[in-house]
Amino acid sequence: MDGLLDRLRLLKYSTTFCPEKGLRPLTPGFFTLPQPNVNVQLHYFHVLFAWLANQAGDAFSPPGELDDPNQTATNIAAVLKNAGVPGDFAVTKLRQGHGEAVLQALTGMADRVLKVRGYQFKKPVLSSEDTFEEAEADDDAEVRIDDIEEALAGDGDAGSDDDHDDHDVLGAFAPAMIRAPTRPVLRAGGSMVQTSVSGLRTSHAFVPPVDAAAWQAELDRVTPLLKVQLTTDHKDWRMHLAHLQQYQGAIAAVAGPTRDQLAKLNKEIEQTLDKIESREKYINAQFETLVDEHRGVQQALSGLKQKYNASSEQISKLSAELAQVSEQLDTVKAQMDDLGSGMTDSKPLINIKSALQRLKAEIKQMDLRTGVLEHTLLNVRLKNKVTMVAGATEGTAGPFLFAM
């Protein structure tokens, strides 16, 4: 973030970009962590990126309030790709409006603008005049704490009587009362501690003429105002590091006793396994004969089971054959029953007799009808014959009315 701010200061964004867009200058951690108002942070990122892109000669218009943030992030990634800015610019990371991807995108576009404007970074030139030689310290010099305490006590007594009643607490911080400390000059063969003590004895700059009680009261009043309340963020690496250190301490505290308990438990388990193994050997030795008998009985039982299975299969086959024979027997019995009932039943004979009687009655009716027809035909012939005879006697030939 500091590198981005330096580049923006070189581009004079506070006098060109901020007044034009109506935005405030960036703070050192604005794009590092999510801000309370994420929409404002995302809008600032879009507007700043659009300004940098236009300054670099890349056509990119700032999005509106109703534009889709995902589409805007996609357009930003496309502009960065076309501009050749190195980095991993995922759409999801650019959509957040903060983080490493956002800083890389803005820094890359700022570098591109500086390159277009012909700005070049030069290496710093170190002057040899600012160097100084450090004097050798005397290892045999002694630091006398009594001299320091006496100097502080003497200076405090001299200044407290004159200024205790005339000045208040804030008067102690007046510019006229504060003196700039003089840098001690180290001489060859001397020591820094001795020089500082001598300067402390002759200078009154470090002892303000203020009452100690008033000083303490003012200090108690100002101290709560100087405290900075930092909001904890679960994504902060410091929070993760603190948790890791806390967990590491907790694990280290319980690791030793746990290791001892596990070693003790392992030893007890090994002893128990040895006892079980010895007891198993003893039991096997005691019941070896019974085991052999049991093994023989098991083999005999296996043979009997095989015989039983074979007999069961044979019984199944015989049962199937019996069922088939029984079915055939039932079929034969049914046929015999049908034949027996047909031999003893006289109903077909009665049906035949009644049919013969009906045939005879029908034959009689047919004979009667035949006789009637013959009689009628004979009468017709006789009438025709009489007519023919009468016509022959009269000498007239009538039409031939009868046809054989």
C-alpha positions in Angstrom: 0.0 0.0 0.0 2.9 2.4 0.7 4.3 1.8 -2.8 0.9 2.6 -4.3 0.6 5.8 -2.3 4.1 6.9 -3.4 3.2 6.4 -7.0 0.0 8.3 -6.6 1.8 11.2 -5.0 4.1 11.3 -8.0 1.0 11.5 -10.2 -0.3 14.3 -7.9 -3.6 12.6 -7.5 -4.5 14.7 -4.5 -4.7 17.8 -6.6 -6.1 16.3 -9.8 -8.0 13.2 -9.1 -9.5 13.9 -5.6 -11.0 17.3 -6.4 -12.3 16.1 -9.8 -14.1 13.1 -8.3 -14.9 14.7 -5.0 -13.0 12.0 -3.0 -10.6 12.2 -0.1 -7.0 11.1 -0.3 -6.3 7.5 0.5 -5.2 6.3 4.0 -2.3 3.9 4.3 -4.5 0.9 4.9 -7.5 1.7 2.8 -7.2 -1.2 0.3 -5.5 -3.6 2.6 -8.4 -4.7 4.8 -12.2 -4.4 4.2 -13.6 -1.1 5.3 -16.9 -0.7 7.4 -18.6 0.6 4.2 -17.6 -1.9 1.5 -19.6 -0.2 -1.2 -17.6 3.1 -0.8 -14.4 1.1 -0.9 -15.4 -0.7 -4.1 -16.6 2.5 -5.7 -13.2 4.2 -4.8 -11.4 1.3 -6.4 -13.4 1.4 -9.6 -13.1 5.2 -10.0 -9.3 5.2 -9.2 -8.7 2.4 -11.7 -10.7 4.1 -14.4 -8.7 7.3 -13.8 -5.3 5.5 -14.0 -6.4 3.5 -17.1 -7.4 6.7 -18.9 -4.2 8.4 -17.9 -2.3 5.4 -19.3 -4.2 5.6 -22.6 -6.5 2.6 -22.0 -10.2 3.2 -22.7 -12.1 2.3 -19.5 -15.1 4.2 -18.2 -16.1 4.2 -14.5 -19.1 2.0 -13.8 -22.4 3.4 -12.7 -24.4 2.6 -9.6 -26.7 0.1 -11.4 -23.8 -1.8 -13.1 -23.1 -5.4 -12.2 -20.0 -5.6 -10.0 -19.0 -9.0 -11.5 -19.1 -7.6 -15.0 -17.1 -4.6 -13.9 -14.5 -6.9 -12.3 -14.4 -8.9 -15.5 -13.8 -5.7 -17.6 -11.0 -4.7 -15.2 -9.3 -8.1 -15.5 -9.5 -7.7 -19.4 -7.9 -4.3 -19.3 -5.1 -5.5 -17.1 -4.5 -8.5 -19.4 -4.4 -6.3 -22.5 -2.1 -3.8 -20.7 0.3 -6.6 -19.8 0.2 -6.0 -16.0 1.7 -9.1 -14.3 -0.2 -10.8 -11.6 -3.1 -13.1 -10.8 -6.2 -11.0 -11.2 -9.2 -13.3 -10.5 -12.6 -11.8 -10.9 -13.6 -13.0 -7.4 -10.7 -11.2 -5.8 -11.2 -8.0 -7.8 -14.9 -8.1 -6.8 -14.0 -7.7 -3.1 -12.5 -4.2 -3.6 -9.6 -4.9 -1.3 -6.7 -7.3 -0.9 -3.5 -8.2 -2.7 -5.1 -8.4 -6.2 -6.6 -4.9 -5.9 -3.2 -3.5 -4.8 -1.4 -5.2 -7.6 -3.9 -3.9 -10.1 -3.7 -0.3 -9.0 0.1 -0.4 -8.6 0.5 -1.9 -12.1 -1.6 0.7 -13.7 0.2 3.5 -11.7 3.5 2.1 -13.0 2.1 2.1 -16.5 1.1 5.8 -16.2 4.5 6.7 -14.9 6.1 4.9 -17.8 3.8 6.7 -20.3 4.8 10.0 -18.8 8.5 9.2 -19.0 9.1 9.1 -15.3 12.2 7.0 -14.3 13.3 5.9 -10.9 17.0 6.6 -10.2 19.2 5.0 -7.6 19.8 7.0 -4.5 23.2 8.8 -4.3 24.9 8.4 -0.9 27.2 11.3 0.1 30.4 10.6 1.9 30.3 13.8 4.0 27.6 12.5 6.3 29.7 9.7 7.6 31.4 10.0 11.0 33.9 8.0 13.0 32.8 6.5 16.2 35.2 6.9 19.1 36.5 3.9 20.9 34.8 3.1 24.1 36.8 2.7 27.3 36.0 -0.7 28.7 37.5 0.2 32.1 35.1 3.2 32.6 32.6 2.8 35.5 29.1 4.0 35.6 28.4 5.7 38.9 24.7 5.7 39.7 25.2 7.9 42.7 26.5 10.8 40.5 23.4 10.6 38.3 21.0 10.6 41.3 22.9 13.5 43.0 22.7 15.5 39.8 19.0 14.9 39.3 18.3 15.8 43.0 20.3 19.0 42.9 18.7 20.2 39.7 15.2 19.4 41.1 15.7 21.3 44.3 17.1 24.3 42.6 14.1 24.7 40.2 11.2 23.6 42.4 11.4 26.5 44.8 11.1 29.2 42.2 8.6 27.8 39.8 6.2 25.8 42.0 3.8 28.6 42.7 4.1 30.6 39.5 3.4 28.0 36.8 0.6 25.5 36.2 0.8 22.0 34.7 0.6 23.1 31.1 3.2 25.8 31.6 5.8 23.0 31.9 5.4 22.3 28.2 6.0 25.9 27.1 8.6 26.2 24.3 10.7 28.5 26.5 11.0 25.9 29.2 12.1 23.1 27.0 15.7 23.0 25.9 17.2 21.0 23.1 19.5 18.3 24.5 23.1 18.8 23.5 24.9 15.8 21.8 27.8 14.7 23.9 31.1 14.8 22.1 33.1 11.7 22.5 36.8 12.1 23.1 39.5 9.6 22.7 40.0 7.6 25.8 36.6 8.7 27.3 33.3 6.9 27.5 29.8 7.8 26.5 28.5 7.2 29.9 31.0 9.6 31.5 30.2 12.3 29.0 26.4 11.9 29.4 26.8 12.1 33.2 28.8 15.2 32.9 26.3 16.8 30.5 23.5 15.8 32.9 25.2 17.6 35.8 25.6 20.8 33.8 22.2 20.9 31.9 18.8 21.5 33.4 16.8 20.5 30.2 15.6 17.2 31.6 14.1 18.5 34.9 11.0 20.6 34.3 10.0 22.9 37.1 6.6 21.3 37.7 5.0 19.8 40.8 5.1 16.0 40.8 1.5 15.6 41.9 0.2 18.0 39.2 2.3 16.2 36.7 0.9 12.8 37.7 -2.7 14.2 37.7 -2.2 15.5 34.1 -0.6 12.2 33.1 -3.6 10.3 34.5 -6.0 12.5 32.6 -4.3 12.3 29.3 -3.3 8.6 29.3 -6.8 7.2 28.5 -7.1 9.6 25.6 -3.9 8.4 24.0 -5.1 4.8 23.9 -6.0 3.5 20.4 -8.8 1.0 20.2 -8.0 -1.5 17.4 -10.9 -3.6 16.1 -10.0 -7.2 16.0 -10.4 -8.9 12.6 -10.5 -12.7 12.3 -8.8 -12.4 8.9 -5.8 -10.5 10.3 -2.6 -12.5 10.3 -1.7 -11.1 13.7 -4.8 -12.7 15.1 -3.9 -16.0 13.5 -0.4 -15.8 14.8 -1.6 -15.0 18.3 -3.9 -18.0 18.1 -1.1 -20.2 16.9 1.2 -19.1 19.7 -1.6 -19.7 22.2 -2.3 -23.2 20.9 1.4 -23.9 20.7 1.7 -23.0 24.4 -1.3 -25.1 25.3 0.0 -28.1 23.4 3.5 -27.6 24.9 1.9 -27.5 28.4 0.0 -30.7 28.0 2.5 -32.5 25.8 4.8 -33.5 28.6 2.2 -35.0 31.0 0.4 -36.6 28.1 3.6 -38.2 26.8 4.3 -39.6 30.3 0.8 -41.0 30.6 0.9 -42.6 27.2 4.3 -44.2 28.0 2.9 -45.5 31.3 -0.2 -46.8 29.5 2.0 -48.4 26.8 4.0 -50.2 29.5 0.9 -51.4 31.2 -0.6 -52.7 27.9 2.7 -54.6 27.2 2.6 -56.2 30.6 -1.0 -57.2 30.2 -0.3 -58.7 26.7 2.6 -60.7 28.2 0.3 -62.1 30.9 -2.4 -63.0 28.4 0.2 -64.7 26.2 1.5 -66.8 29.1 -2.0 -67.7 30.2 -2.9 -68.7 26.7 0.1 -71.0 26.5 -0.9 -72.6 29.8 -4.5 -73.1 28.8 -3.4 -74.7 25.4 -1.0 -77.1 27.2 -3.8 -78.2 29.7 -6.5 -78.8 27.1 -4.4 -80.2 24.3 -5.9 -83.8 24.6 -9.4 -82.4 24.6 -8.6 -80.3 21.6 -7.4 -83.5 19.8 -10.7 -85.3 20.7 -12.7 -82.3 19.6 -10.8 -82.3 16.3 -11.6 -86.0 15.8 -15.3 -85.5 16.6 -15.3 -82.5 14.2 -13.9 -84.7 11.4 -16.5 -87.4 12.1 -19.3 -84.8 12.1 -18.0 -83.5 8.7 -18.2 -87.0 7.2 -21.7 -87.5 8.6 -22.8 -84.2 7.2 -21.5 -85.2 3.8 -23.5 -88.5 3.9 -26.5 -86.6 5.0 -26.2 -84.2 2.1 -25.8 -87.1 -0.3 -28.9 -88.8 1.1 -30.8 -85.6 1.0 -30.1 -85.2 -2.7 -31.1 -88.8 -3.4 -34.4 -88.3 -1.5 -35.0 -85.2 -3.5 -34.6 -87.0 -6.8 -36.8 -89.9 -5.7 -39.5 -87.4 -4.5 -39.4 -85.8 -7.9 -39.9 -89.2 -9.6 -42.7 -90.1 -7.2 -44.5 -86.9 -8.0 -44.2 -87.5 -11.8 -45.5 -91.1 -11.4 -48.4 -89.9 -9.2 -49.3 -87.4 -11.9 -49.3 -90.0 -14.6 -51.4 -92.3 -12.4 -54.0 -89.6 -11.9 -54.2 -89.1 -15.6 -54.8 -92.8 -16.3 -57.5 -92.9 -13.6 -59.3 -90.0 -15.1 -59.3 -91.7 -18.5 -60.6 -95.0 -17.0 -63.4 -93.1 -15.2 -64.4 -91.4 -18.4 -64.6 -94.8 -20.3 -66.5 -96.5 -17.5 -69.1 -93.8 -17.3 -69.5 -93.9 -21.1 -70.2 -97.7 -21.1 -72.9 -97.6 -18.4 -74.7 -94.5 -19.6 -77.8 -95.1 -21.9 -78.5 -91.5 -22.7 -76.8 -91.6 -26.2 -79.0 -94.6 -27.2 -82.1 -92.7 -26.1 -81.0 -89.7 -28.2 -80.5 -92.0 -31.2 -84.0 -93.5 -30.9 -85.6 -90.1 -30.6 -83.7 -88.9 -33.6 -85.0 -91.9 -35.6 -88.5 -91.2 -34.6 -88.2 -87.6 -35.7 -86.8 -88.8 -39.1 -89.7 -91.2 -39.6 -92.2 -88.5 -38.8 -90.5 -86.2 -41.3 -90.5 -88.9 -43.9 -94.2 -89.4 -43.5 -94.8 -85.7 -44.0 -92.7 -85.7 -47.1 -94.6 -88.7 -48.5 -97.9 -87.0 -47.8 -96.8 -83.9 -49.6 -95.5 -85.9 -52.5 -99.0 -87.6 -52.9 -100.8 -84.3 -52.8 -98.5 -82.9 -55.5 -98.9 -86.0 -57.7 -102.7 -85.8 -57.4 -102.7 -82.1 -58.3 -100.5 -82.8 -61.3 -102.7 -85.6 -62.5 -105.8 -83.3 -62.4 -104.0 -80.7 -64.5 -103.0 -83.3 -67.1 -106.6 -84.6 -67.3 -107.9 -81.1 -67.8 -105.4 -80.4 -70.6 -106.2 -83.6 -72.3 -109.9 -82.9 -72.3 -109.3 -79.5 -73.7 -107.2 -80.9 -76.5 -109.9 -83.5 -77.4 -112.6 -80.9 -77.5 -110.6 -78.7 -79.8 -109.8 -81.5 -82.2 -113.5 -82.3 -82.6 -114.4 -78.8 -83.3 -111.6 -78.5 -86.0 -109.9 -75.5 -84.4 -106.4 -75.7 -83.2 -106.1 -74.0 -79.8 -102.9 -73.0 -78.3 -100.8 -75.7 -76.8 -101.5 -75.1 -73.2 -99.9 -78.2 -71.8 -96.3 -78.8 -71.7 -94.7 -81.9 -70.5 
